[in-house]
């Protein structure tokens, strides 16, 4: 027994006993719910054991690098997406920043699809641009043609499939194959697929990112991100940045995400069925010009979705008819009762958002509306959409 553990409680002052209590409940408690381990400081029995090591492969060194709860979530995500390792980050955008700063230096060239998540683009133009990193955008359906855009200083290619607003499905395997010939890493924002509807690593991706905030959390009540890596090289690159950026996460949020994983399968099945029912109903409405849902033939890249994906999710977009103005679109959104106005997706509540400032859809942007279908009954959601369309 360590001398530090051999304290006689009776001879200590009561104030000291409040801090130095060496009392433990019986072992052997086995529950279905994971324990929530909170803590920043890790204590050691001997000075020789006190090593600042972010990898923590066989020991714990500091709470910043993870507690048992944090690491359990990472292990579960890694097992789910069959990755080499998964780092848990404080949010989806933090996960994106982690990858960018792991792979880019001043003078680096980065390729980002035009259909990427707004903050991804802003991070490239603002944060990375300010660091002397050149970000170039490419058409999401470029496929193998991206090889012509790869330069000697290209350090990272981002994919996002489908695009989170305009829903283009990218030929990720073709992009990854082109990048591999030039030794460039490929990162994928795989949030739409919850890490399971598209097998990122089987299709050649080096790093797969998702916002656990969405489908894994499932209830719009936590903020977490995940960075899964395919191999040792990506693990080392991301891990060094992870340590230096102080990507601490809450073990309480991790426990909620672990709970969310247990129902992810049944929720995704229900969301897919409900969303397709709503999307097909909207296809028949005269007020709707186009339904942008990856599982429907009109969506750009639908054939690739059929080839590469095992299912669809809860978020899709519509383009209203040509005679709709931005004001009429706003009346439609404001008139919805069950669809709440809000960003994000993947939770239990249906959401709606318009994007009149999306510059790349000039001529249609004032008519573009994104819908997230939740766990409400589809017939009620359809009734809500119908009344809002008619009132607008």
N, C-alpha and C positions, 0 to 999 in steps of 0.2 A: 504493500500500500504506500502511495506517495505521502510524504510528510505533510503536504498541503491538504490531503484528504483526512489526515489523522488529527482532527480538531475535537477537543472535548467541549461540547456545547455548554455544559453546566458552568464552566469557569469563565465563560466569556460574558461581557456586558450585554444586556439585552439589545442595545442598538447594534452591536456587532453581530449578534445572532440573527438579526433581521437580514443582514447582508450575507453572512458566511454560513448559512444553514447548509449542512451536508446531509440532507434527509431526502430519501427517494421512496416513491410508492412501489408496491410490488411489481415485478416484471411479469410478462406473459399476457398482457392485454392485447387482444387481436380483434380489430374492428374492420368493417368494410370501408369506412371512410378513412382517408389518409390523415395522419397527424399533421398539425400546423406548427412548424418549427420557426419561431421568430428569434432573431439574434443578429447582432453585428459582430461582437467580439467572440472569437473562438479561443478557448484557453488550452494550454498545453501542460503536460506533466513535467516536461524537461525542456530546457532552453534549446537543446539540439533539435527538437521537433518543431520549433517555431520558424517556419519557412513561409515566405510570401509567395504562394504558388496558385495561379488562377486555374490551373488544370484540375486540382483536387481529385485526382484519379483514385486515390486510396485513402484520403484523409481530408479533413476540413481545415482551412487556414484562415479564412476571413469571410464574414457574412456577405460582403459585397459580391463575392464570387458564387454565392448560393448556399442555401440551407438544404437539409434533406427534402423539404417540400418543393423548393425550386428545382432541385436536380431531378426529383421524381417526375415533375411535369416535363422537363426536357427529355428524360429517358422515354416517357410515354409518346411524346411527339416523334422522337427519332424512330421508335418502333413502328409507329403508324405510317410515317412517310418513307421508312426504310433508308434513313440517312446514316451517315457516319457518326454525326453528333448534332445536337440541337442546342443552341443558345437561346435563352429566354430573355427578352428585352422589355422595357417598360411600356411599349406600345408599338403599333405597326410602323409609324413614322420613325421611331427610334431604331427599329430593325433596319429600315431602309438606309438611315444615316450610318449605322454601324457598317453595313456592307460597303457603302461609298467610301468611307474613311479608311476601311481596311485595304481597299484596292487602288485608291487614287492618290496621287501626289501632284504637286505643282507641275504643270506641263502635260499631265495625263489627258487623254481623249476618251470620252464616254459617250456611248450611243444609247438613247432612250426613245421608245416608240412615241409617236404623236398622240396615241390613245391612252397614255399613261395617266394614272391617278394625279390629280392636280398638284398636291403637295410634293409628289415625286419630281414633277417638272419644275416647280418653284425652288425646290432644294437644289436642283441642278443649275438653274439660272442665277440663283442668289448665293447660297452658301458655297457650292462648289466653284461657281464662277469667281467669287471673291477670293478663293484660294488659288486661283490661277489654273483651274481645271476646265478644259474646254468641253462643253456638253453639246452634242449635236443630236437633233431629233430625226427619226426615220419613219417612213410609212409602215404601219403595223403589218401590212400584208406583203412586205418585201421578200420574206422567205430567204432562200439561199442567195438571193441577190445582195444581201447585206455584205457579202464578201468584198464588194467594190467600195464599201464605205469604211472598211477596216484599215487603219493607218499603222505605221510602225509604233506610234505612241498610244494606240488604243489599249486601255487597261481593263475595260469592263463594258459588257453589253447587257442592257436591261431588257427583259421581256415582261409583258403583262397580258395574260391571255385568259379570258376575254378582257378587253379594255373595260374599265369599271364604269364607264358612262356610255360609250358608243359601241361596245360589245364586240369589236373585231376579234376573231380568233386567230392567233398567230401560228405560223408553222414553226413551232419551237424546235423540233428535231432538226430542221434544215438550218436554222440559225445557229444552233449549237454545233452542228457539224462544220459549218463554215468557220465559226470562231475557233474550233479545235485545230483547224489547219494553220491558224496564225497564232496559236498559243494564248488566246484571249479568254478570260473567264466570262461565263454567262450566268447572270442572276435573274431569277423569275419571281415576280410578285404572284404568288399562287393562292391568294386569299379567296378568290371566287370558288376555287375547287376545295377549299378547306384542307388542302394538303392530301386529299384522298381521291377526288374525282378526276384528277390529272396526276399521273405518276411522273413527277419532275425528273427524278434521277434515272429512271428507265429511258427517258427521252433526251438524255445528254446534258442536263443542267448541272452546274457546279454548286450553286447556292439557291435555295428555295426559301422565300420569305412569305410569311402570312401574318395578318393581324388576328391574333387569337381573340381580340375584342369582339369579333364578328361571330362566326359559326361555332367556334370552340366554346367561347363564353356563352353565347346563345341567348342571353337575357338582357343585353344592353346595360350591364352593371359593372363591367371591369374594363381596364385598359392593359393589354399585354400584346407583345409581338414575339415571333419566333424566327430564328435564322437557322435553317438546317443546311448542313454542308455534306457534300458527296464524298470527300476524301481528306486525307491527312493534310495536304497542302492548304486546302480551304479552311480546315480546322485551325491550323497554326496562324494563318493570316487574320481570320476573324477573331480568334481568341486573343491575340495581342491587342487589337483595337478594343475589344470588349473589356479587358482589364483596365486599359488606360482611360477609357471614356466613363468608367464608373456606372455601368449599366445595371444598377441595383433594381430588383423587383420585389414587390410585396409578397410574402409567403401566403398571406390571406387570399390575395387575388389568384395565386397559383393553385391554391386548394379549390377555389371556385372553378378554375379552368379544368382541373382534374375531374371535378364533378360533372362539368359540361361535356367532357369527352365521353362519359358513360351513356349519354343520351344522344350523341351526335348522329349516330346511324339512323335512329328512328326519326329524328328531326329533319335530317337531310331528305329522307324518303318522302315525308309528308310535305316539306317545302317544295320539292320538285313537282309532285303531283298537283298541288294547289296552284303553283305558279304557272304551269303549263295550261291548266284550266282557265285561269284568268287571261293569260296571253292569247290563247286561241279565241276567247270571246272578244277580246279587243281587236283581233284581226278582222272580224266581221263588222265592226262599227264603221259607219261612214265618216265619223269625225277623225279617224285614225288613218294616216297615210302609210305608215310603216311600223311594224313591231320588230324591235331589235332584240331577239332572244336567240342565243346560240343554237338551241335545238330546233329552231324553225328555219326553213330553207332560205328565207329572205335575208338572214343575218350574214354579213360579210365573214367569210371563213367557215361557214357551216359545214362544208365537206371535211375540213380539218377537225372540227369538233367531233364529227361522227367517227372519224378515224382514231382520235387520240383520247377522248374523254369517256368516262364510264357513266356519266350522269350530268344533270344540270342543276343549278342552284336557284336561289330565290329572287335574284335581282335581274332586271331587264329594263329596257327603255322603249318609249314610243315616240314617234314623230307625228304630231297632229297634222291635220289636212292643210293644204296650201293656203287656204283663206283664213287660217287662224293667225292672230296677232299675238304679240307678247302679253298684251293686256288680257286678251281672252284666255290665253294659257294660264295666266295668274288667277283668273276667276275660277277656272277648272280646279286648280290646285287648292285654292282657298275654300272651294265648295265641298271638298272631300271631308267625310266625318270619321270614318274608320282609319283611313290612311293619314297618319300624322306627319306633319312637315318636319323633316329632320334628316341630317346626314347619317351615313353608315348604313349597314344592312346586317342581316343574319340573325336578328333577334326575334322575339315572339310577336312583336307588334309591327304591323304593316306601315311602311314609310313612303313618302313621296318627296321629290325635289326637282325643281326646274333649273335649267342651266342656260340662261339667255346670254351669258358672256363667254360661252365656249367658242372661241374664235375660229377653230378649225372646221366648224360646221356652218360657215357663212351661208345664209339663205335658209337654214333650217334651225339654227340654234334657238331662235325665239319660240320654236314649236317643240323642242325636245324636253321630255319629262322622263325621269327615272323612277321606277317603282320597285319597292322591296315588299314581297308578299310574306306575311307572317303566318302565325298559327291559327288565325281566325278561320271561320268556315268560308270556303270560296264563294258560295252563293251570296253571302252577306257582302263580301268585298266587291263582287260583280254588281250587286244592287247599288252600292256606294259609288262606284265608278259611273254607272249609268245615270244616276241622278245628277252627279256633278257635271258630266258631259252635256246633259240636256239643259241644265241651268246656265251653263257658260255660253 
